[in-house]
Each structure stands twice: as structure tokens, then as C-alpha cells.
Amino acid sequence: MLKQDDIIELTIEKLINTGSCLSHYEGKAVFIDGAVPEDIVKARVLRINKNFIRAKIIEIVTPSKHRIKPFCPLFNACGGCNLQNIEYDFLIKQKENILKETFRNFKETEFKPFLKCDNLKEYRCKVQNAVSETKVSKRILAGYYKENSHDVVNIKFCPIQPKIIDEIINFIRENWKMGAYIEKKDKGLLKHILVRYSNFSKKMILTFVINKDFEWYNKIKEEIAEFSNTLIENFPDIIGVLVNFNPKKTNKITGDKTELVLGDDFVYEKLYSTKCIFEDGSTSKDLSKYTEYTYKISRDSFFQINPPVASKIFDCVKSLIPDNSNILDAYGGVGTIGIFLSDKAKKITLVEECESAVNDAKTNFKLNKCSNYEVFLGDAKGIFKGFLKPKINNTNKGKISEKTFDAAILDPPRKGSDKEALEIISKLTKSIVYVSCNPATLERDAKILETLGFKLKSIQGADMFPFTHHIESVAHFER
């Protein structure tokens, strides 16, 4: 009878949505990390459940032909790009299969070609490094947490972020003299370093997250300002430095208050729309075929970390929107998608609950010369309910009318949309384009929309985060 710590031989079958791989042993599913589909491995049994087994590789007997050497030297230490040992095109096929399996019960859905990432290195435009220090020497550590822990992996070179960010973090690591946070003791000053980088301008803003409140900050204000000046002298592409105050012992990276030390608290980014997307997911290199959109992004505002792939995703969205449409841009952020669709829109109605994002959105509509738009700040459900309330239509002899839309764009957070919000949106439009970063919650919401009379017409995957298990997708629903 199989028991814990037994050694078993497995043939790895496929990747699953969590980033683990699946095999079977004596008819029971086995989940294993670090494997590649088509590997033959020896593995130690870690846990035996009624329905599945957890195991750990101890030997690769026969490596898969799709197994490659990771290009990051910290692949086994960092908890980031956990699938760098899989050949890229094969990994895309695995992600494509995950999407098809997730939506296997939607029988008449068209699965469009998966959109690949063209640049597999230096694509990450938002960086959040945890900071700590060694016990004895007080040497600064900065990087990402080791997988399933809060131990900081000291990363001096990260191939998925621009090299200039490595240089800046190294400079801070070597020159910061005000101490760093030790989580176990809940003591020390510097907790995180955040960088917002523009793929377009190559400029960036930097935020120090400190373990103090604003009142205490006055004690070191001059010292931080002096350090920030030195930083910009050495790295002129830093156009702004901020301090965020987070004295609470929490998993939340930032606190509620931020102070601008010097420079700007925003960067400009550009996205490019083209109809030249080919079957393999690549795009035209002829810049004359692109339409350009400009965005102001503040530190607190959400923006996609991989702008070239974001452009592909939003082109997919655009292809699903008829010309001259009244568009509801739900969870609209800084206006990213709405503005990208502006050449197809008769009117754009944006809803967003983050005030800094709404302020950016208003600026961005003006930057892109969009005139027919309206922006609503507040809880999405409450605003959606307001759209259902009858209003006096002054242009139609005082008759009662409700706000309706030709299409609604949903781009919710990873947890997906709210059932009540979906119920309300289903009454506001006949066409929904849902941009998702989590196939599991998208599938759950697709079932809800199905009960509300909508059909999942098509779905298209996209690779925003290469060599990770994450899958972006664009789903099109019609009543």
C-alpha cells in the first residue's frame, strides 16, 4: 500500500492551471511541481489525499524534449517565473489546452489563436521588491520572496525587468543607510521599493515604502530627500521619487498615504493598435499600420505590466466592438481600454472606484482628443444600478428612458466580477466583452451569464506573463 515518503516513477502528462504538472499513479491523480510534460521522473510522495497525491521530484529519469535550461540563474530560488524550464511554444500550447479544458462545457464556443509575447525578457514595467537586512552585517537585501515564504531572495539581476532597474536597486542596496525592515521582529525602516517604468519613454518613478507613519517621517525627511537627489543624479531616467507610509504588519504592500519627495508622481505610457495580428499571435512590424494612444499613469493607478501584450489583448477587444457603439467601460481604470476603443465609440461611459485612476482617466481622454465620454467615480454595482433607474429624456418630449449600451467591457480584478454586478450589466447591454486574468473565475462568471441568457461566442488567450502559469483571456458574450 502506498505511503508517505515512498518513491514512485511517473510519466508527466500535462500542465494544469496552478502551474503544477499532472500525472497518475494507480489510477490516482498526482500533482508535482518543477516537472515538464513528457518527463519521466522518480518522485517522493509528500501527501496522500483521498482523491489525489502530492509528490516531489528527486530524479529526472528521462527529460522531456520540451525541457530547457532556465535563462535566470535564480530560477530555483525565486518564486517568480516558475515555468522557465519549459520551451516557450510548447508552454503556449499547454496554456491553450488549459483554456480549452476550463471551458469544455461551453460546446459552441470558438477558441481563437493564443496571443504570444514577442519579448520574453525585460518586459515587466511594474516592479515591487521586498526589502530586508542581514542580522549581523545589516547588509540590505532586495528582491522577491522565496516561493511560499516571506524570505527575501536577494536578486541582483532579474532578466524579466529592464536592466536599468537592476542597476537602481543595486545602488539602493549599496548606499541606503537608514535600515531595512525585518518582518519577524517588525522593526526597521525600508519595507519595499516600487518602480513604475514606461516602456515608451524609458522613464520611471520610484516609491520607498517605509515602516513609519507620516508624523514620524519629518525626522528623516531631509535625509530621504538627499538620498533621492543622489539617486536621480546617478540615474536621470528616474523622474520622480515618493515615500509611502505603511507601519502596519500586513500583507498589503502599501499604506494609504504617499508623499512626493521630488519630481513627478506619474509616467506616460503608449499603447499601439494594429489590425495586423497574424494566426501565430504575432503582429506587424510596420509602424505606419499602428494607431498610437497615450496614457498618464500615477503611482496608485493600475496599468498592465506588459504594454506590447496589452496592445494585442485590446486589439482583440476592438475586433469584437461594432463601429459607432455606445460603450460601458466597467472597472475602467485610467481609461486604458475605453480610449483604445475610442475610434469605434459613439460614446464611452467609464466606471472606476479608485480616485487617482479616475483623475488619470479624465486626463487621458483629453490627451487622446476623445470628446464624447463620461466618467463615474464610485462602487461599480451602485453606479450600474443607477443606470437602470428611469430618467426624464429632455430630447424626447419628456418620455422616460434608461441608459443602455451597445457593448459592455468588463476588466475586473483576479477574483472576477460580482454576481449582482453581472445581473445588472446583463440588463444594460446585449454584448459583453470580458477581459480576464483568471480562467477559473471567468468560467464561474460565464456560467452566471449563461443563466442570464448570454452565450459565450468566443474566447482568446494571451500570454501577459511569460514562463508563469498566468493566462489572460478575452471572452465575448452575446444575448
C-alpha positions, -999 to 999 in steps of 0.1 A, spaced: 0 0 0 14 34 -10 25 56 19 43 89 26 80 91 15 76 62 -9 94 67 -42 73 63 -74 80 66 -111 58 89 -131 52 100 -166 42 136 -166 11 142 -187 3 179 -188 5 213 -171 -25 224 -151 -39 259 -143 -20 263 -109 14 258 -126 19 223 -113 20 192 -136 -3 163 -136 5 125 -136 -14 94 -124 -3 66 -102 -25 35 -97 -55 55 -110 -50 84 -87 -41 120 -98 -5 131 -88 4 168 -87 40 177 -89 59 210 -92 90 216 -114 82 190 -139 77 193 -177 51 174 -197 66 142 -211 92 140 -184 97 105 -168 107 111 -132 112 95 -98 93 113 -71 89 112 -33 53 110 -20 47 141 2 10 137 9 -17 112 2 -53 125 -1 -85 106 -7 -86 120 -43 -50 129 -51 -13 126 -43 13 154 -38 48 144 -48 83 160 -53 108 152 -80 140 135 -67 153 124 -101 146 131 -138 149 96 -154 141 108 -190 138 145 -196 111 158 -219 121 170 -253 104 203 -243 126 207 -211 151 236 -215 177 253 -193 161 284 -175 177 317 -185 175 331 -150 203 319 -126 178 322 -96 151 300 -112 152 275 -83 153 302 -56 129 329 -67 91 323 -66 85 342 -99 89 326 -133 83 290 -122 79 276 -158 112 288 -173 122 252 -178 96 246 -205 102 255 -242 81 286 -249 59 275 -279 51 242 -261 42 261 -230 18 283 -251 1 250 -263 -2 238 -227 -19 271 -217 -41 269 -248 -52 234 -237 -58 246 -201 -82 273 -215 -100 247 -237 -104 223 -208 -116 250 -184 -144 259 -209 -150 224 -222 -187 226 -212 -193 256 -235 -198 235 -266 -203 261 -293 -175 285 -282 -148 295 -308 -113 293 -294 -92 319 -312 -54 316 -316 -34 322 -284 -16 356 -284 21 352 -276 45 376 -260 72 387 -285 97 399 -259 104 372 -233 129 393 -213 128 429 -199 90 431 -203 80 439 -168 72 476 -163 60 475 -127 84 461 -101 77 456 -64 108 444 -45 106 434 -8 135 447 13 151 433 44 186 432 60 210 406 74 212 401 112 249 408 118 263 429 90 230 448 84 235 443 47 205 453 26 186 426 8 161 434 -20 142 411 -43 112 388 -44 100 364 -17 111 328 -20 81 306 -31 56 300 -2 75 321 22 84 357 33 121 351 30 136 378 7 157 364 -22 184 389 -28 181 394 -66 209 414 -83 198 405 -118 162 398 -129 160 391 -167 123 399 -170 127 436 -159 147 463 -177 184 462 -168 183 498 -155 160 487 -127 186 461 -116 212 489 -115 189 512 -95 180 485 -69 217 476 -66 226 513 -60 199 515 -32 211 482 -18 247 495 -15 240 531 -5 209 531 17 220 538 53 187 542 71 180 505 78 156 479 64 126 460 77 129 427 95 94 411 94 99 386 122 109 414 146 85 440 130 114 465 131 134 485 106 126 512 81 125 503 44 99 476 36 96 478 -2 109 495 -33 84 501 -61 92 511 -96 68 522 -123 86 521 -156 75 534 -190 81 511 -219 76 541 -242 98 568 -226 121 546 -206 115 570 -177 103 558 -142 91 569 -108 103 552 -76 85 547 -43 101 538 -10 76 521 13 86 527 49 76 512 83 66 545 98 37 570 97 37 604 82 42 622 115 75 603 122 86 610 86 97 645 95 127 631 114 142 617 82 126 638 56 158 657 47 179 625 47 155 608 23 154 639 1 192 640 0 193 603 -9 166 608 -36 187 636 -52 217 614 -53 197 587 -69 184 610 -97 219 624 -102 231 588 -109 200 577 -128 185 607 -146 157 584 -161 141 585 -126 117 614 -129 101 612 -95 106 598 -60 78 592 -35 75 578 1 46 556 11 38 551 48 29 516 59 36 510 96 11 481 98 22 445 99 2 433 70 4 415 36 -6 447 20 25 463 3 15 500 6 -3 521 31 -30 547 24 -8 578 24 20 588 0 43 619 -1 60 632 -32 97 638 -23 107 653 -56 99 653 -93 67 638 -108 43 612 -94 34 598 -128 48 585 -161 34 585 -196 29 552 -215 18 544 -250 -1 515 -265 -4 508 -302 -33 494 -321 -30 474 -353 -52 451 -373 -22 432 -384 -24 403 -359 -14 370 -376 -25 335 -368 5 327 -347 -3 357 -324 25 380 -338 19 415 -350 31 436 -379 64 454 -376 52 482 -400 47 511 -376 27 530 -403 -1 505 -396 -4 514 -359 -26 539 -341 -10 554 -310 -26 560 -276 -10 579 -248 -17 574 -211 -8 592 -179 -2 566 -151 1 577 -114 17 555 -88 -16 543 -74 -33 536 -107 -34 501 -122 -19 496 -156 -9 464 -174 28 455 -167 35 443 -203 23 470 -227 30 452 -260 9 423 -250 -18 446 -236 -20 462 -270 -26 428 -286 -53 420 -260 -71 453 -266 -69 448 -303 -87 416 -298 -114 435 -278 -116 461 -305 -123 435 -332 -155 425 -312 -169 460 -310 -191 473 -338 -185 508 -352 -203 538 -336 -211 519 -304 -222 532 -270 -197 515 -247 -198 509 -210 -162 506 -197 -168 489 -164 -138 487 -140 -123 512 -164 -91 522 -145 -71 550 -162 -93 546 -193 -69 522 -210 -94 501 -229 -120 528 -234 -95 551 -251 -82 522 -271 -117 517 -285 -124 554 -290 -123 553 -328 -151 527 -326 -172 545 -300 -201 569 -303 -198 574 -266 -177 559 -238 -190 556 -202 -163 547 -177 -169 534 -142 -140 532 -117 -137 532 -78 -101 544 -75 -100 582 -74 -64 585 -87 -73 563 -116 -104 584 -124 -83 615 -124 -58 599 -147 -87 587 -169 -101 622 -174 -66 635 -183 -61 606 -207 -94 612 -226 -82 647 -232 -46 636 -241 -61 614 -268 -86 640 -280 -116 619 -270 -146 643 -267 -177 621 -262 -171 604 -228 -183 605 -192 -166 592 -161 -182 579 -129 -162 575 -96 -176 550 -71 -186 515 -64 -194 497 -96 -226 480 -85 -241 512 -72 -234 531 -104 -247 502 -125 -279 503 -105 -282 540 -112 -281 533 -149 -312 512 -146 -332 539 -129 -356 557 -154 -347 593 -162 -365 621 -179 -353 623 -215 -354 661 -224 -348 654 -261 -377 631 -264 -407 652 -251 -402 642 -215 -406 604 -220 -389 581 -195 -356 564 -207 -329 542 -192 -292 542 -200 -283 512 -223 -252 503 -241 -243 485 -274 -214 468 -256 -200 465 -221 -163 459 -214 -155 441 -182 -119 440 -169 -123 430 -132 -96 420 -108 -84 384 -104 -113 375 -81 -136 381 -111 -169 400 -112 -197 401 -86 -228 381 -94 -251 411 -87 -230 433 -109 -233 408 -137 -270 406 -132 -273 444 -136 -249 446 -166 -270 419 -183 -299 443 -183 -278 472 -197 -265 455 -229 -267 427 -253 -230 423 -258 -203 418 -232 -165 416 -237 -149 402 -206 -111 407 -202 -99 382 -176 -66 373 -158 -80 342 -142 -97 314 -163 -113 299 -132 -132 330 -122 -140 337 -158 -155 302 -162 -176 308 -130 -188 342 -143 -195 326 -177 -219 302 -161 -237 330 -144 -240 349 -176 -253 318 -193 -282 317 -167 -289 353 -176 -294 345 -212 -259 351 -226 -239 328 -248 -201 325 -248 -194 331 -285 -155 332 -284 -125 332 -262 -89 341 -269 -59 335 -246 -29 358 -242 5 355 -225 9 386 -204 34 369 -180 57 346 -200 70 314 -182 44 316 -155 11 298 -151 -9 330 -156 -33 332 -185 -51 363 -197 -81 359 -220 -108 378 -238 -143 363 -238 -171 375 -259 -207 370 -248 -239 378 -266 -275 376 -255 
